[in-house]
């Protein structure tokens, strides 16, 4: 069974590769996902829909993971990123992801960032979002 650090590092590798399915494979069926200022949801299916939505918000992303701090079954990933929004505006944010791991699976992923920027740049998430028509 993978430890907390290994699971967190695998989550970031999948994220940086744009591998949504790889991220979801690391999550428990009833995973809790919260992106501050955007969404709080439960379950892989809902997480998948949100990741599709969020994946279309930025382009030319430069994401830097500064450090992963691990304590027991919890990892904190400290990061910053720059990008361009789909509307052509400069995006810059920083934050801390808190990843809770049990029995080798992510049971909670909480992304914390500057919500003022989220509200300024991103449309609200609609739970029925369908990315298939893009």
SVG drawing of the C-alpha trace seen along z (x, -y; Angstrom):
<svg xmlns="http://www.w3.org/2000/svg" viewBox="-27 -40 37 42">
<polyline fill="none" stroke="black" stroke-width="0.4" points="0.0,0.0 1.4,-3.4 2.2,-5.9 1.0,-9.5 4.0,-11.1 3.9,-8.6 0.2,-9.1 0.6,-12.9 3.6,-12.8 1.6,-10.6 -1.3,-13.0 0.9,-15.9 2.6,-13.9 -0.8,-13.0 -2.0,-16.7 1.1,-18.0 0.8,-15.5 -2.9,-16.5 -3.9,-13.0 -7.4,-13.3 -7.9,-9.6 -4.6,-9.1 -5.7,-11.5 -9.1,-9.8 -7.4,-6.4 -5.7,-7.6 -9.0,-8.7 -11.5,-6.7 -15.0,-6.3 -16.4,-8.8 -13.6,-11.3 -14.3,-14.8 -13.0,-17.5 -13.0,-21.2 -11.6,-24.0 -11.9,-27.1 -14.2,-29.6 -15.4,-27.1 -16.8,-23.9 -17.2,-21.3 -18.3,-17.9 -18.2,-14.2 -17.4,-11.2 -15.2,-10.4 -17.9,-11.1 -18.5,-14.6 -14.8,-15.2 -14.4,-14.1 -16.9,-16.6 -15.3,-19.4 -11.9,-18.5 -13.2,-18.8 -14.6,-22.2 -11.5,-23.4 -9.2,-22.0 -10.7,-24.4 -10.2,-27.6 -6.5,-28.2 -3.9,-27.8 -0.1,-28.0 0.0,-27.0 3.3,-27.2 2.7,-25.4 5.4,-25.2 5.1,-22.8 7.4,-24.3 7.2,-21.7 5.2,-18.7 5.0,-18.5 3.7,-15.2 2.4,-14.5 0.8,-11.1 -2.0,-10.6 -2.0,-14.3 0.1,-16.0 0.2,-19.7 1.4,-20.8 2.6,-24.4 2.4,-25.8 2.2,-28.9 1.1,-29.2 0.9,-31.6 -1.2,-31.1 -3.5,-32.8 -7.2,-32.6 -9.4,-31.6 -10.4,-35.3 -6.7,-36.2 -6.1,-37.7 -3.0,-37.0 -3.6,-34.6 -1.3,-34.3 -2.2,-32.5 -0.7,-30.6 -2.0,-28.1 -1.8,-25.0 -3.5,-21.7 -4.3,-19.5 -4.5,-15.8 -5.8,-13.3 -4.8,-9.7 -6.2,-6.5 -5.3,-2.9 -3.3,-4.2 -6.1,-6.4 -6.9,-10.1 -10.1,-10.5 -10.1,-14.3 -8.5,-16.9 -8.8,-20.5 -7.3,-23.2 -6.8,-26.6 -5.9,-29.7 -6.7,-33.4 -10.5,-33.2 -10.7,-36.9 -8.8,-35.9 -11.0,-32.8 -14.1,-35.0 -12.5,-37.7 -11.4,-35.4 -13.5,-32.2 -17.2,-31.6 -19.1,-29.7 -19.1,-26.0 -22.4,-24.4 -22.7,-20.8 -24.3,-19.7 -21.2,-20.9 -20.6,-18.7 -17.3,-19.1 -18.1,-16.7 -19.3,-19.6 -16.1,-21.6"/>
</svg>
